[in-house]
Amino acid sequence: MRSRWRHGSRQTALLGAGIRNQQTIAGASEEHRRRKGGKCAAVRRLGNRRIIRRWAGSCNHCRKGMGNQQGVGRRWDLHRGDDGIGRLTRRGVPGSHQRCGAEQLTSYVAISANTFRWEWFRLRRRAGFWAIIGILGLFVAGTLAATIGMRFIPALGETMPAYGFPHVVFGVLSRLAPFLGIILAGLIFGGEFGWGTWRTSLARGMPASRLILVKILLGAVVLLAIWIIAWCLAVLAGLVIGENEPGGIIRESPGFPDGWIDAGLQFTSAWPVAVTYLALGALLCIIGRSTAFGIGVGIALIAAEMIGYPLLKLVAELIWEISLQDYLRWTLRGVTGGLLGNDEPKGIIFLPAALGYTALFCCLALAIFNRRDWDSGNG
């Protein structure tokens, strides 16, 4: 006849919930359930100390190796020391760590995917996001319409090839990429401070580092979708309206692509620039804890770069008779400009530097974010 699990006079209390590998159990009961065959709990006496070994996660607490999702292949050793306090220690069973690692990876991916979908759901409900998309669409459509209209002006004598239309759209995106990255970061990160929802987001169990990376990944994916849509529109307009060969002043335009491959590489070079400024905008929003600070300071920095760099180069050439091109090449403005093809070397050599700036901004954002006291509100 099977014996029943009977509790002692004292209830089992779990102490030290924050400890992962060792948990303390006070007041363990003196009698434990036994089963024949499976040996759910094997108890043996060693002097005045009782050691209870149990296979956690076994099917119906009997068969080894038939684990559930909570404790596959893990063994829990409960032993009472001389101080009279029982300690429960988890130890790995040989051959089980691979399954546990696979389950942890699956859980990690699932939680990150759910968080990504939730962040996208929140972003697409913001009116400012669709306003920015609409303004950008008007710029792209207006540029394409103006380019198509030039074909019907005989005095210009221009003929645009099919692969030239992506180059025209690239000119728009390359100028708007920094602003687009900063504003998108303000919508994704700054809104959390305005609504006071950072504490709620962290209370769901998502680590702060993963939450910030998911938000940056969302912004990068949104920017990539914008680039793909703009490329498709430009290619469609080029295939319908474009000519076979360039003519007129179009042939002498600086940076004009030599073919479809050159046009595609040139078009995609503006996307890393937008992602770099997206990371910068996230850092500014976390520093200032507001959307206005992130967007305002970010746009001010972009304007200072656009005005200050040419002015500084001009002053250096007139007064000191030196060129600052080599000294400013690896600054943020120099790297993004070189990636867009504004420098003499090929733009691809600036891609690692742009990725380095992006990683630097992300690390600084994580470091500042982790120093915030989110229990008191918005940090």
C-alpha positions in Angstrom: 0.0 0.0 0.0 1.4 3.3 -1.1 2.2 5.7 1.7 0.9 9.3 1.4 2.9 12.5 1.6 2.5 13.8 5.1 3.6 17.2 6.2 5.1 17.9 9.6 3.9 20.5 12.0 6.1 23.2 10.3 5.4 24.4 6.7 8.2 24.3 4.2 9.5 27.8 3.6 11.6 28.9 0.7 14.3 31.3 1.5 16.7 33.1 -0.8 14.4 33.2 -3.9 17.0 35.2 -5.8 19.7 32.5 -5.6 19.9 30.4 -8.7 21.9 27.3 -7.9 21.2 27.0 -4.2 17.9 27.5 -2.3 17.3 27.1 1.4 14.4 25.1 2.8 13.6 25.6 6.5 11.7 23.0 8.5 11.8 20.1 6.1 9.3 17.4 7.0 10.6 14.1 8.6 8.6 11.8 6.4 8.6 11.7 2.6 6.7 9.8 0.0 8.3 6.6 -1.3 7.3 4.7 -4.4 8.3 1.3 -5.7 10.2 1.0 -9.0 10.6 4.7 -9.9 12.0 5.8 -6.5 10.7 9.3 -6.8 12.4 10.2 -3.5 15.2 8.1 -2.2 16.1 8.7 1.4 19.1 7.4 3.2 20.5 8.1 6.5 24.1 9.3 7.1 24.4 9.6 10.9 22.2 12.5 12.0 21.8 13.9 8.5 19.1 13.0 6.0 19.8 13.3 2.3 16.8 13.4 -0.1 17.5 13.0 -3.8 14.7 13.7 -6.2 14.6 13.8 -10.0 13.0 17.1 -10.8 10.8 17.2 -13.9 10.4 13.4 -14.2 7.1 12.2 -15.6 4.7 11.8 -12.7 7.8 12.1 -10.4 8.8 8.5 -11.3 10.6 7.8 -14.5 14.0 9.3 -15.1 14.7 11.1 -18.4 11.0 11.9 -19.1 11.4 15.6 -18.2 8.9 18.4 -18.4 9.7 22.0 -19.4 10.7 23.2 -16.0 13.5 20.8 -15.0 14.7 18.4 -17.7 17.5 16.2 -16.5 18.1 18.2 -13.3 18.7 16.5 -9.9 18.0 18.3 -6.7 20.0 17.3 -3.6 18.4 18.3 -0.3 20.6 17.8 2.8 20.5 19.1 6.3 23.7 20.5 7.8 24.7 20.7 11.4 22.8 24.0 11.8 19.6 22.2 11.2 18.7 24.0 8.0 18.0 22.1 4.8 19.7 23.2 1.6 18.4 22.3 -1.9 21.1 22.3 -4.5 20.6 21.8 -8.2 23.1 19.7 -10.1 23.3 18.9 -13.8 22.9 15.3 -15.0 25.3 14.2 -17.8 23.7 14.4 -21.2 21.0 16.8 -20.2 22.7 20.2 -20.7 22.1 20.1 -24.4 18.4 19.8 -24.1 18.3 22.5 -21.5 20.4 24.8 -23.7 18.1 24.2 -26.7 15.0 25.0 -24.5 16.7 28.2 -23.2 17.5 29.3 -26.8 13.9 28.6 -27.9 12.5 30.5 -25.0 15.0 33.4 -25.6 13.9 33.7 -29.3 10.2 33.4 -28.5 10.3 36.1 -25.8 12.3 38.4 -28.0 9.9 37.8 -31.0 6.9 38.6 -28.8 8.5 41.7 -27.5 9.4 42.8 -31.1 5.7 42.3 -32.2 4.5 44.2 -29.1 6.9 47.1 -29.8 5.8 47.2 -33.5 2.1 47.2 -32.4 2.8 50.2 -30.2 4.8 52.1 -32.8 2.3 51.7 -35.6 -0.5 53.1 -33.3 1.4 56.4 -33.1 0.2 59.2 -35.4 3.7 60.7 -35.6 5.1 57.6 -37.1 2.7 57.6 -40.0 3.2 61.4 -40.4 6.9 60.9 -40.9 6.3 58.1 -43.4 3.8 60.3 -45.3 6.3 63.2 -45.5 9.1 60.9 -46.7 6.7 59.4 -49.3 5.9 62.9 -50.6 9.6 63.7 -50.9 10.3 60.5 -52.8 7.2 60.8 -55.0 7.9 64.5 -55.8 11.5 63.7 -56.8 10.4 60.9 -59.1 7.7 63.1 -60.6 10.2 66.0 -61.2 12.7 63.6 -62.8 10.0 62.2 -65.1 8.9 65.7 -66.0 12.4 66.7 -67.2 12.1 64.3 -70.1 9.4 66.5 -71.6 11.5 69.7 -71.6 13.5 69.7 -74.8 15.7 72.6 -73.7 17.3 70.4 -71.0 18.2 67.7 -73.5 18.3 65.0 -70.7 17.6 61.3 -71.1 17.5 59.3 -67.8 18.5 55.6 -68.0 16.4 53.1 -66.0 19.2 52.6 -63.4 19.4 56.4 -62.9 16.0 56.6 -61.0 17.4 54.8 -57.9 20.2 57.3 -58.0 17.7 60.2 -57.8 15.9 58.6 -54.9 19.2 57.9 -53.2 19.9 61.6 -53.3 16.7 62.2 -51.2 17.3 59.3 -48.8 21.0 60.2 -48.2 20.0 63.7 -47.1 17.1 62.6 -44.9 18.7 59.5 -43.4 20.2 61.2 -40.3 17.0 63.1 -39.6 14.9 59.9 -40.1 17.0 57.9 -37.7 16.9 60.5 -35.0 13.1 61.1 -35.2 12.4 57.3 -35.3 14.5 56.8 -32.2 12.6 59.5 -30.5 9.3 57.8 -31.3 10.5 54.4 -30.1 12.5 55.4 -27.0 11.2 58.8 -26.0 7.6 57.7 -25.8 8.4 55.3 -22.9 9.5 58.3 -20.8 6.6 60.4 -21.8 4.0 57.8 -20.9 6.0 56.5 -17.9 5.9 52.9 -19.1 9.6 51.9 -18.8 8.9 50.4 -15.4 6.0 48.4 -16.7 8.0 47.1 -19.7 10.8 46.0 -17.4 8.3 44.3 -15.0 7.4 41.7 -17.7 10.7 40.0 -17.0 12.6 41.2 -20.1 16.2 42.3 -19.2 17.0 45.9 -19.9 19.8 45.1 -22.3 17.6 42.9 -24.5 14.7 45.3 -24.4 16.9 48.2 -25.7 18.4 45.9 -28.4 14.9 44.8 -29.5 13.9 48.5 -29.8 16.9 49.3 -31.9 16.3 46.2 -34.0 12.8 47.4 -34.6 14.0 50.8 -35.8 16.5 49.2 -38.1 13.9 46.8 -39.6 11.5 49.8 -40.2 14.3 51.7 -41.9 15.1 48.7 -44.0 11.4 48.4 -45.0 11.4 52.0 -46.1 14.5 51.5 -48.2 13.1 48.5 -49.9 9.8 50.2 -50.7 11.7 53.3 -52.1 13.9 51.0 -54.2 10.9 49.2 -55.7 9.3 52.5 -56.6 12.4 53.8 -58.2 13.0 50.6 -60.2 9.4 50.5 -61.3 9.6 54.2 -62.5 12.9 53.5 -64.2 11.7 50.4 -66.1 8.6 52.2 -67.3 10.0 55.7 -68.1 13.7 55.3 -68.3 15.9 55.2 -71.4 18.6 52.9 -72.5 21.6 55.3 -72.2 22.2 58.6 -70.3 22.3 61.8 -72.3 22.7 65.6 -71.8 23.9 66.9 -68.5 22.8 63.6 -66.7 26.0 61.9 -68.1 28.2 64.5 -66.3 26.4 64.3 -62.9 28.9 63.5 -60.1 28.4 60.0 -58.5 26.1 58.8 -61.3 26.1 55.0 -61.3 27.5 52.9 -64.1 24.8 50.2 -64.0 22.3 48.4 -61.9 24.9 46.9 -59.5 26.5 50.2 -58.9 23.1 51.8 -58.4 22.1 49.1 -55.9 25.3 49.4 -53.8 24.9 53.2 -53.8 21.3 53.0 -52.8 21.9 50.7 -49.8 24.8 52.7 -48.5 22.4 55.2 -46.9 20.7 52.6 -44.7 23.7 52.1 -42.3 23.9 55.9 -42.0 20.2 56.0 -40.8 20.9 53.1 -38.4 23.9 54.9 -36.9 21.9 58.0 -36.2 19.1 55.8 -34.8 21.5 54.5 -32.2 22.6 58.1 -31.5 19.0 59.1 -31.1 18.4 56.3 -28.6 21.4 57.4 -26.6 20.1 61.0 -26.5 16.6 60.0 -25.5 17.9 57.9 -22.6 20.2 60.7 -21.5 17.5 63.3 -21.6 14.6 61.0 -20.6 12.3 62.6 -23.1 11.3 62.6 -26.8 11.9 66.4 -27.1 15.5 66.2 -25.8 16.4 63.3 -28.0 15.0 64.7 -31.2 15.9 68.4 -30.5 19.5 67.7 -29.6 19.9 65.2 -32.4 18.7 67.6 -35.1 20.9 70.3 -33.6 23.9 68.0 -33.9 23.1 67.2 -37.5 22.7 70.9 -38.3 26.0 71.7 -36.6 27.7 69.0 -38.7 26.2 70.2 -41.9 27.2 73.9 -41.2 30.2 73.6 -39.0 32.3 71.1 -41.0 32.3 73.0 -44.4 32.9 76.3 -42.5 35.8 74.8 -40.5 37.4 73.4 -43.7 37.1 76.8 -45.4 38.7 78.6 -42.5 41.5 76.1 -42.3 42.3 76.5 -46.0 42.1 80.3 -45.9 44.0 81.0 -42.7 46.3 78.0 -42.1 46.4 76.8 -45.7 45.9 73.2 -44.7 43.3 70.6 -45.5 41.3 69.1 -42.7 40.0 66.3 -44.9 42.4 63.7 -43.4 41.8 64.9 -39.8 38.0 64.8 -40.0 37.7 61.7 -42.1 37.0 59.3 -39.2 34.6 61.5 -37.2 30.9 60.7 -37.3 30.3 63.2 -40.1 33.3 62.0 -42.0 32.4 58.3 -41.7 28.8 58.8 -42.8 29.8 61.1 -45.6 32.4 58.7 -46.8 29.9 55.8 -46.7 27.6 57.9 -49.0 30.5 58.3 -51.5 31.5 61.9 -50.6 35.1 61.0 -49.9 37.7 59.8 -52.4 38.1 56.2 -51.2 35.4 53.7 -51.9 32.5 54.0 -49.4 32.6 50.4 -48.4 35.8 50.9 -46.3 33.8 53.2 -44.0 31.2 50.5 -43.1 33.2 49.0 -40.2 33.7 52.5 -38.8 29.9 53.1 -39.0 29.2 49.8 -37.3 31.7 50.8 -34.6 29.9 54.1 -34.0 26.6 52.2 -33.8 28.0 49.7 -31.3 29.5 52.5 -29.2 26.2 54.4 -29.0 24.3 51.2 -28.1 26.8 50.3 -25.3 26.7 53.8 -23.9 22.9 53.7 -24.0 22.9 50.4 -22.1 25.4 51.6 -19.5 23.4 54.8 -18.8 20.1 52.9 -18.8 21.3 50.3 -16.3 22.3 53.1 -13.8 18.8 54.4 -13.7 16.7 53.8 -10.6 13.5 52.5 -12.3 11.8 51.6 -9.0 11.3 55.3 -8.3 9.5 55.9 -11.6 11.2 56.9 -14.9 14.8 56.7 -13.7 
